[in-house]
Amino acid sequence: MKLILVVLCCTALTIIGLFAAYAAIWGAWYRLPRGADEVIDMRKSQHDSPRYVVFCAALANNQLGFPGHAYVVWTADKNCDFKRADSIGFVPRYADVIVPSLYKFVPGILVSASRDNWRNLDKLTVIVDPTTFEKSRKLCDNWNQSDFQTGVRDCCAFTKLIAKDIGLKTPGKSYIYPQDYISRLKLLNRQLKIAPLSI
């Protein structure tokens, strides 16, 4: 009996220690400066009026910043104030369904995202023509908000929908932190970088 208790205590302490180490590593890693902001011009003609679709990730709007949040900003102003920009992200509808969303679908909701999610911001700005801009913005109207599941149909999945619609290559991996998603999105599309236009 004593041996069983010792094994259980050691197991519990190991799990707690691993969790604490993971939390410490996560807390440090995702607060390091992110990669440089990047700009890709997807317009077919420089004569098209520029519109900006910006793919963003930042620490989440809570004290710990966990687990981060990805969202999309639409703007006609390259110098827009991100805290007031037209932005959309997909999140659980209620705070008490965040943990259950790790293993099942829960109610979700599209929200204005940039105002509270800008700490340690990383972003990829894509310049598009007005038609592409409006088409991508309208995708929000058809997004099914009833089903949110972390790693399956979450903020990264919503961001991926918009990115694919405007012609970007997107990461295929599920269960990816938002900050890592944007880093990989930038890496996958780096070859699309054209000599900078006047933006």
C-alpha positions as CSV (number, residue, x, y, z in Angstrom):
1,M,0.0,0.0,0.0
2,K,2.8,2.4,0.9
3,L,4.5,1.6,-2.4
4,I,1.4,2.5,-4.3
5,L,1.1,5.8,-2.4
6,V,4.7,6.6,-3.1
7,V,4.3,5.8,-6.8
8,L,1.1,8.0,-7.0
9,C,2.8,10.9,-5.2
10,C,5.9,10.7,-7.5
11,T,3.6,10.5,-10.6
12,A,1.6,13.5,-9.4
13,L,4.7,15.5,-8.6
14,T,6.2,14.6,-12.0
15,I,3.1,15.8,-13.8
16,I,2.9,19.0,-11.8
17,G,6.6,19.6,-12.5
18,L,6.3,19.0,-16.2
19,F,3.2,21.3,-16.4
20,A,5.1,24.1,-14.5
21,A,8.1,23.7,-16.8
22,Y,5.9,23.8,-19.9
23,A,4.1,26.9,-18.6
24,A,7.4,28.6,-17.9
25,I,8.8,27.8,-21.3
26,W,5.6,28.9,-23.0
27,G,5.5,32.1,-21.0
28,A,9.0,33.0,-22.0
29,W,8.9,31.9,-25.7
30,Y,5.8,33.7,-26.7
31,R,7.0,36.9,-25.1
32,L,10.2,37.0,-27.2
33,P,10.1,39.5,-30.0
34,R,8.4,38.0,-33.0
35,G,9.7,38.1,-36.6
36,A,9.7,41.3,-38.6
37,D,6.4,42.4,-40.0
38,E,6.1,41.4,-43.7
39,V,4.2,42.9,-46.7
40,I,3.1,41.0,-49.8
41,D,1.5,42.7,-52.7
42,M,-1.0,40.4,-54.4
43,R,-2.5,43.0,-56.8
44,K,-2.2,42.1,-60.5
45,S,-1.7,45.8,-61.3
46,Q,-0.2,48.7,-59.5
47,H,-3.0,50.8,-60.7
48,D,-5.5,48.9,-58.5
49,S,-6.3,50.9,-55.4
50,P,-4.6,49.2,-52.5
51,R,-6.6,47.5,-49.7
52,Y,-4.9,45.8,-46.8
53,V,-5.8,42.4,-45.3
54,V,-3.6,41.9,-42.3
55,F,-3.1,38.5,-40.6
56,C,-2.3,39.0,-37.0
57,A,-1.4,37.0,-33.9
58,A,-0.8,38.2,-30.4
59,L,-1.0,37.2,-26.7
60,A,-4.6,36.6,-25.7
61,N,-6.6,39.1,-23.8
62,N,-6.0,37.7,-20.3
63,Q,-3.3,38.2,-17.7
64,L,-1.3,35.2,-18.9
65,G,-1.8,35.9,-22.6
66,F,-2.5,32.1,-23.0
67,P,-3.0,30.6,-25.5
68,G,-2.7,33.5,-27.9
69,H,-5.2,34.7,-30.6
70,A,-5.1,35.0,-34.4
71,Y,-7.4,37.4,-36.2
72,V,-7.7,39.3,-39.4
73,V,-7.8,43.1,-40.0
74,W,-9.3,44.7,-43.1
75,T,-8.4,48.3,-43.8
76,A,-8.0,50.8,-46.6
77,D,-5.5,52.8,-44.5
78,K,-2.0,51.4,-44.4
79,N,-1.4,53.5,-41.2
80,C,-4.5,52.5,-39.4
81,D,-4.7,52.3,-35.6
82,F,-5.0,48.6,-35.0
83,K,-6.9,49.1,-31.8
84,R,-9.7,50.7,-33.7
85,A,-9.5,48.7,-37.0
86,D,-12.1,46.6,-38.6
87,S,-11.0,43.2,-37.2
88,I,-12.5,39.8,-36.8
89,G,-11.5,36.7,-34.8
90,F,-13.2,33.5,-33.9
91,V,-13.5,32.6,-30.2
92,P,-15.6,30.5,-27.8
93,R,-18.9,32.3,-27.1
94,Y,-18.7,31.8,-23.3
95,A,-15.7,31.8,-20.9
96,D,-16.9,28.6,-19.2
97,V,-16.6,26.6,-22.5
98,I,-12.9,27.3,-23.1
99,V,-11.7,24.1,-21.4
100,P,-14.4,21.9,-22.9
101,S,-13.4,23.3,-26.3
102,L,-10.2,21.3,-26.0
103,Y,-12.0,18.1,-26.6
104,K,-15.4,18.9,-28.1
105,F,-17.3,21.5,-30.2
106,V,-18.7,24.4,-28.2
107,P,-20.6,27.6,-29.2
108,G,-18.3,30.1,-30.9
109,I,-18.7,33.7,-32.0
110,L,-16.9,36.1,-34.3
111,V,-15.7,39.2,-32.4
112,S,-13.9,42.4,-33.0
113,A,-10.4,41.3,-32.1
114,S,-7.6,43.8,-32.4
115,R,-8.6,46.2,-29.6
116,D,-7.6,43.8,-26.9
117,N,-5.2,41.4,-28.7
118,W,-2.1,43.3,-29.6
119,R,0.5,42.5,-27.0
120,N,3.6,41.0,-28.8
121,L,1.9,41.4,-32.1
122,D,3.1,39.6,-35.2
123,K,1.6,40.3,-38.6
124,L,1.6,39.7,-42.3
125,T,0.1,42.4,-44.4
126,V,-1.3,41.5,-47.8
127,I,-2.1,44.2,-50.3
128,V,-5.1,43.3,-52.5
129,D,-7.4,44.9,-55.0
130,P,-10.8,46.3,-53.8
131,T,-12.7,43.3,-55.3
132,T,-10.6,40.7,-53.4
133,F,-10.8,42.8,-50.3
134,E,-14.6,42.9,-50.3
135,K,-14.9,39.2,-51.2
136,S,-12.7,38.2,-48.3
137,R,-14.6,40.4,-45.9
138,K,-17.9,38.8,-46.9
139,L,-16.7,35.4,-46.0
140,C,-17.4,36.3,-42.4
141,D,-21.1,36.4,-43.2
142,N,-21.1,32.7,-44.0
143,W,-18.9,31.5,-41.2
144,N,-20.7,29.0,-39.0
145,Q,-20.3,30.4,-35.5
146,S,-22.0,27.5,-33.7
147,D,-19.0,25.1,-33.7
148,F,-15.7,26.1,-32.1
149,Q,-13.1,23.5,-31.1
150,T,-9.5,24.3,-30.2
151,G,-7.1,22.9,-32.9
152,V,-9.9,21.9,-35.1
153,R,-12.1,24.9,-35.9
154,D,-10.7,27.8,-34.0
155,C,-9.2,31.3,-34.6
156,C,-6.4,29.8,-36.8
157,A,-9.0,27.9,-38.9
158,F,-10.9,31.2,-39.4
159,T,-7.7,33.0,-40.4
160,K,-6.8,30.1,-42.8
161,L,-10.2,30.6,-44.6
162,I,-9.4,34.2,-45.3
163,A,-5.8,33.5,-46.2
164,K,-6.7,30.8,-48.7
165,D,-9.4,33.0,-50.3
166,I,-7.0,35.7,-51.2
167,G,-4.5,33.2,-52.6
168,L,-2.0,32.5,-49.8
169,K,-0.5,29.1,-49.0
170,T,-1.5,28.1,-45.5
171,P,-0.1,25.8,-42.9
172,G,-1.8,22.4,-42.9
173,K,-1.1,21.5,-39.3
174,S,-3.9,21.5,-36.7
175,Y,-3.3,22.2,-33.0
176,I,-1.0,25.1,-33.6
177,Y,-0.5,28.2,-31.5
178,P,-1.7,31.4,-33.2
179,Q,1.7,33.0,-33.1
180,D,3.3,29.9,-34.7
181,Y,0.5,29.9,-37.3
182,I,1.3,33.5,-38.4
183,S,5.0,32.7,-38.4
184,R,4.5,29.8,-40.7
185,L,2.0,31.7,-42.9
186,K,4.8,34.3,-43.5
187,L,7.4,31.6,-44.2
188,L,5.2,29.8,-46.7
189,N,4.4,32.9,-48.6
190,R,7.8,34.6,-48.5
191,Q,8.4,33.7,-52.2
192,L,5.4,35.8,-53.1
193,K,7.2,38.9,-51.9
194,I,7.5,41.3,-54.8
195,A,9.8,44.2,-54.9
196,P,8.1,46.7,-52.5
197,L,5.5,48.9,-54.2
198,S,4.7,52.4,-53.0
199,I,2.4,51.5,-50.1
